[in-house]
Amino acid sequence: MRNETVPNTYALYTMCLVTDGSRVLLINRPDSRGFPGYIGPGGKVDFPESLTDGAVREVLEETGLRVSGLVYKGLDEYVVPSTGFRYMVFNYTATVFEGELLHQPPEGELEWVPISEALELPMQPWFKRRFPYFFEKGTFEIHVEWDEDNNRPIRETVKTI
């Protein structure tokens, strides 16, 4: 049950998978960066920027590519009712980009990976669950309510809209 004396807090993040035909650009993050394995570019939305501006900025900072024509794919959110914390990741795809890949990217090695083979790569479980929804029609919503005391989900729902 939520403690009403604790104010709600929110964390807003984006992820944007850049595709080029049948390939997707992924970052192979080393253990030292946290969330090791393959992941899409993204990160925290800076206040007061918009969600899409945050997604474009994060892709540029992490890959060197300037994306445009973003397509919204869905929301992955994690909430902790006992603390009022809500972590929201707004997910996009982009097929239009310009620029050159960074030679020394800050988050890990950049790799163009065949979409059909990507799930065979080491990934965080939450990214592996989310990955296929980027390539399906429509949008998705992943909602996880977390029991902080017992370190387990209370409820998880995944739906396409």
C-alpha positions as MATLAB code, in Angstrom:
seq = 'MRNETVPNTYALYTMCLVTDGSRVLLINRPDSRGFPGYIGPGGKVDFPESLTDGAVREVLEETGLRVSGLVYKGLDEYVVPSTGFRYMVFNYTATVFEGELLHQPPEGELEWVPISEALELPMQPWFKRRFPYFFEKGTFEIHVEWDEDNNRPIRETVKTI';
ca = [
       0.000    0.000    0.000;
       1.237    3.490   -0.833;
       2.514    5.740    1.932;
       0.486    8.957    1.394;
       3.067   11.103    3.217;
       5.704   10.401    0.557;
       5.304   12.534   -2.586;
       5.185   10.852   -5.979;
       8.454   10.993   -7.896;
       8.960   10.425  -11.592;
      11.914    9.544  -13.778;
      11.500   10.029  -17.536;
      13.723    8.188  -19.996;
      13.706    7.444  -23.708;
      15.022    4.700  -25.936;
      15.256    4.965  -29.710;
      16.163    2.026  -31.915;
      17.740    3.190  -35.165;
      17.090    0.837  -38.051;
      18.651    0.597  -41.492;
      16.656   -1.902  -43.552;
      16.841   -5.224  -41.730;
      19.501   -4.046  -39.269;
      19.250   -2.273  -35.916;
      21.971   -0.224  -34.211;
      22.728   -1.546  -30.730;
      25.255   -0.677  -28.053;
      27.267   -3.503  -26.495;
      27.657   -2.094  -22.988;
      30.533   -3.359  -20.870;
      29.954   -4.487  -17.274;
      31.634   -1.307  -16.016;
      28.838    0.885  -17.478;
      25.976   -0.988  -15.784;
      23.225   -2.840  -17.659;
      25.840   -4.929  -19.540;
      24.990   -6.540  -22.862;
      23.287   -5.206  -25.950;
      20.884   -2.299  -25.530;
      19.393    0.514  -27.580;
      20.520    4.124  -27.316;
      18.641    6.211  -24.798;
      18.675    7.846  -21.433;
      17.204   10.440  -19.134;
      15.071   13.258  -20.471;
      16.551   16.562  -19.311;
      14.148   19.159  -17.943;
      12.532   21.009  -19.733;
      13.207   19.232  -23.061;
      10.445   17.270  -24.777;
      10.455   13.481  -24.882;
      11.335   13.358  -28.581;
      14.040   16.007  -28.193;
      15.482   13.869  -25.398;
      15.433   10.772  -27.608;
      17.153   12.617  -30.479;
      19.791   14.059  -28.127;
      20.516   10.701  -26.496;
      20.971    8.960  -29.870;
      23.324   11.744  -30.992;
      25.364   11.635  -27.766;
      25.644    7.842  -27.711;
      26.061    7.091  -31.428;
      26.963   10.251  -33.360;
      23.851    9.921  -35.546;
      21.211   12.646  -35.826;
      17.830   10.923  -36.172;
      14.539   12.338  -37.394;
      11.055   11.081  -38.190;
      10.733    9.242  -34.890;
       7.864    6.778  -34.514;
       6.472    6.305  -31.022;
       6.331    2.575  -30.186;
       5.275    2.436  -26.564;
       5.811    2.863  -22.863;
       7.695    0.636  -20.444;
       7.042    1.690  -16.870;
       8.081    0.447  -13.460;
       6.224    1.699  -10.401;
       6.845    1.202   -6.697;
       3.518    1.804   -4.927;
       5.096    1.872   -1.438;
       7.346    4.821   -2.336;
       5.337    6.595   -5.033;
       8.184    6.164   -7.563;
       7.356    5.839  -11.278;
      10.134    5.144  -13.829;
       8.895    5.654  -17.410;
      10.728    4.802  -20.640;
       9.212    6.223  -23.840;
      10.288    4.064  -26.784;
      10.797    5.124  -30.395;
      12.184    3.895  -33.685;
      13.943    5.960  -36.332;
      14.752    5.021  -39.920;
      16.018    8.446  -40.989;
      19.480    9.433  -39.811;
      22.617   11.270  -40.842;
      26.143   11.482  -39.554;
      28.915    9.042  -38.767;
      29.099    6.552  -35.923;
      31.349    7.666  -33.086;
      34.808    6.060  -33.052;
      34.884    6.059  -29.238;
      31.245    5.926  -28.124;
      30.704    6.702  -24.424;
      28.351    3.824  -23.591;
      29.987    0.877  -25.381;
      30.749   -0.571  -28.793;
      28.243    0.280  -31.548;
      27.085   -2.553  -33.794;
      24.650   -2.872  -36.678;
      22.916   -6.172  -35.945;
      20.410   -8.089  -38.101;
      17.030   -7.631  -36.377;
      16.309  -11.341  -36.869;
      19.450  -12.286  -34.883;
      19.390   -9.633  -32.148;
      17.566  -11.707  -29.514;
      20.391  -14.262  -29.633;
      22.761  -11.644  -28.167;
      23.278  -11.126  -24.427;
      20.714   -8.546  -23.223;
      19.165   -7.407  -19.987;
      15.880   -9.325  -19.471;
      13.809   -6.123  -19.546;
      15.305   -5.087  -22.898;
      14.910   -8.584  -24.361;
      11.210   -8.525  -23.394;
      10.719   -5.067  -24.928;
      12.781   -5.561  -28.109;
      10.226   -7.406  -30.334;
       7.565   -4.742  -29.733;
       9.675   -2.144  -31.559;
       9.085   -4.072  -34.785;
       5.381   -4.870  -34.468;
       2.507   -2.734  -35.692;
       0.945   -0.362  -33.198;
       2.209    0.578  -29.776;
       2.884   -1.326  -26.587;
       2.552   -0.778  -22.872;
       4.585   -2.684  -20.319;
       3.586   -1.938  -16.732;
       5.360   -3.438  -13.728;
       4.294   -2.762  -10.138;
       7.173   -3.640   -7.839;
       7.198   -4.818   -4.218;
      10.309   -3.140   -2.857;
      10.193   -5.017    0.467;
      10.149   -8.468   -1.132;
      12.124   -7.544   -4.265;
       9.575   -8.991   -6.669;
       6.825   -7.870   -9.022;
       3.338   -7.427   -7.605;
       1.777   -7.296  -11.047;
       3.051   -7.170  -14.616;
       1.006   -6.421  -17.716;
       2.084   -6.262  -21.322;
      -0.353   -5.146  -23.964;
      -0.350   -3.914  -27.493;
      -2.651   -1.092  -28.374;
];
